[in-house]
């Protein structure tokens, strides 16, 4: 999912700053992989956005998230300042001059053999929904070497797109980028047949360097979440974006002028929706 509004990022920053649950899930790390995404978000341009994602594989599940999102977590954690006020209250803030990497992907995806679970922060809440693991993979005898890795071909239709995956049975981990899992080996590369989205494995950490290491994904990214459905989560994100725009548009100006700005931004948003090219075309 991709959101262009910087306003939404302000809410995420606030959410991260006020997340006190910083303990880590003690999953033994079995695999650590980096994928590069090349994505065409807008049908009006040929521009391809590039971003790197981390796939952390434990004993019975895997975590997938944007590297910039994870870096932002770490920076905010180390930049947090708590001030004890005279009235007994506590003020939480971020150190002046703190800068964080940009990202449009704030979600966390947990893959397991039972289900795929998607988590996304919305203002000060964490919402989640579950989906079944992809079962309609069509395995092929076709092979290819990708970045020195021997791969086999598989195809599946998922959320309105036809996907071609290359997985390696030499790496017997049934996971991959985004929501793609369930193959008899790690997915090394997966693209839709239109060429709009492409995930490719670009880095892996050797087993010898993983021994004794644990997965350190913040619990606040995936615990105490409110269960919902995918359509309701998407609507909640749109509502948060619209509400934030309305609030900030009225700052430092008259209410009437602020309302005009809101109407103009909403008009622009509706126009942009015609050309959005999300990774999932259907629900």
N, C-alpha and C positions, 0 to 999 in steps of 0.2 A: 504494500500500500504506500502511496506517495502523496505527501501533502506539501503544497508550495508555500503556504502562508507562514511567514516568520512569526506571526502572532501565536500560532499553535506552539512553536518552539518555546515561547515565553512561559506557557503553561507547563511544558515538560521540565523546563529549568526549575520552576517553582516546585513541581512535584518531586524532583530529584533532591532539591535542597531541604525539603521537609520530611524526607524518608529516614526515619530513625532506625529501622530494622536493617542493620548492616551485617548481620552474621551470614556465614557462608554454608552452603550445603556441602557436606563432606563426602562427595562422590570421588572415587578414585578415577584419575584421568587415564583413559585407555587410548585416546587419540586426540590430537589437536591439529586442525586443518584450516587453511585460509582460502577463501574463494573470492574471485573477482567477479563482480556483476557488471555487465554492460547492458544498459536498458534505455529504450526509447520511450519516454514518458508522454511525449506530445506528438500527435499525428501531423502537426503543422511544420515540424522540423525534422531533420535527419540527425540532430544532435543525440549522442549517446552518453548518458550519465554513467560514470564509473565509481564504484564504491567497493570496499573490501569488507568481508564478513568472516566471522569466526565460527567454526563448528567444533564444539567441545564434547567429546564422547566419553560417557561414564560406563558403569557396569551394565545398566539396564535402560539408559536413556541418553539423549543427546540434546545439547543446547545450541541454538543458532541465533546470532545477533550481529548487528553492525559493529565493526571495530570502533568507529567513531563514537557510537552510542556507548560502548563499554568504556572507552577512554574518557568520555564526558562524566560517566559515573565516578571514575577514579579521581578525576580532577576536582569535581564538586565535593567529594568525600574529604579530600585533603585540604580543601579551601574553606570548609565550613567554620563559622565563628559563632559561638554561643555567648550571649551577654546576659548576665543575671541582673535584672532591674531591681530598683529599690522597693517596688511594690510586690516583689516576690515572683514576678513573671519572668519569662525567658524570651529573649529576642534571638531569632536565628537568622544569620545573614551569610553572605559570601564575601571573601576578602576582595578588597578593591583591586582592580587590574586583572582579575581572573578571566582568562579566555578559554573557551572550549571549542573543540572541533565541530564543524557543521555536519549535520546529517538530516535526512528526511525519514529515517527508519528508526523508530523508537521501540519497535516490537521486540519481544522475545518469543521464540518458538521452541517448544520442548517436544521432541520426537521419542516415541517408544513403540514397542511392538503392538500395543493395544490402541493407541490413538495419537493424533497430532493435537497439541494444545497451543493456542495463540494467545499472547498476553499483550495488552497495550495500555499505557497510562492515559487517562482522560481527566484533565484538570488535576484534582487531588485523589482520584480513584484509580484503581487498577481493574480493568475489565478483561474477561477471558471467555473463550469458547473452544469447544472441542470438535474435532472432525475425525472420521475414520482414516486409517492408513490407506494409501492408494493400493487398490487390489487389481486394477485392470491393466497391469504391465504386460506387454507382448514382447517376449524375449526372442532374440534373433541370434543366428550363428555368425553374423557379421562381426568382424573384429577390427580394431584400430589401436595404434600406439599413440598415446597422448602424453606428452611430457615424460617420455620414457616408460610410461605405465601401460601395460597390456590391458585393453578394455574390450568389453562386449557391448553390443547395442541392445537397447530396450526402448519401447515406445508406449506412450499412454496419453489419453485425453483427460485433461484436468481443468475444470472451471473455464471451459470455453476455448481452451487452447490445446493444440496438439504438440506434445513434447517428445523430443528425441534425447535419450540419455545414453551416456557411455559410462559403464561401471566396471570395476575391477574385482574379480573374485580372488585376486591375489591379496586384496585388503578386505578380509571377511567381516566387514562392519556394515550392517544394513541401513546406512544413513546417507544423507546428502544435504545439499543446500535447501533453504526455504522449507517447504512442506513435503519435499520429495524424499521418500524413503521406501523401504520394503523390497529392495532388490537384493540378490545374493552377493553383495559386495558394495563397497563405497562408490558413490556416484562421483566420477572425476569431471564430467562435463555434461551439462544439460541445457538445451536451447529449444525455444518454440519454433515451429516450422515457418513462421513469418520473419524470424530473425530479430524480433523486437526485444527479447530477453535472453540473456546468455550468462550462465554461471560456469566458471571454470576453476578447478583446483590449481592454485599457484604456489602453495607452500604447505609442507607438513613437517611436524616435529618428530624426530626419530624416537623409537620406543625406548632407547637407552636414556634419553633425556627426560622421559616422562615418569620413570620409576619413582614412586613415592610421592608424586605430585597429586594434588587434589583440584577439582573443579572449583573455581572461585567466582561463581556468578552470585551477585547479591540476591538474597532471599526476597528483598522488596520488589524484585523484577518478576517474581512468579508465585508469591505466597499471599494469602489473605485477599485474593482477587474475587471480584463479583462475577459470578457466572452469568453469561448472557448468550445471545446468538450473534452470528456474524453480521446480519443486517442491522441489528440494534446497536452493535458496537460501531459500525460505520456511521450510523445516524448520530450517535453520541459524539463522535469526533467532529462531524459537520456542525452540530449544535454548539460545541465548545468553540470552534473556530469562529462561527458567526457571532456568538456572544462576546468573545474577546474583541473582535473587530468593532462591535458596537460600543463597548466600554472605552476602548482606547481612542476611537474616533471623536469622542466627546471631550477628551482631555484638552485643556488649553484653548478651547474655542466655545462657541455658543452651542447649545443643544440642537438648535435648528441646523446649523452648519454641520454638526456631527451627524445628524440624521441623514443629511444629504450625502455625506461621505459614505455612510453605511449603505445607502441605496445604490450608490455608484459602485462600491466594492462588490456588493451582492450581484449587480448586473454583470460585472466583469467575471465574477466567479461562475455564474451560470453560462456565460459565453465560453469560458475555458473548459467547462465540463464537456462540451461538444467534442473537444479534441483530446481529452484525457485518454491515455492508453495504459490502463492498469494491468498488472500481471494477471489478475483474475478478471475475466470478462463476464463471468456468471457466478452465481452463488450456489 
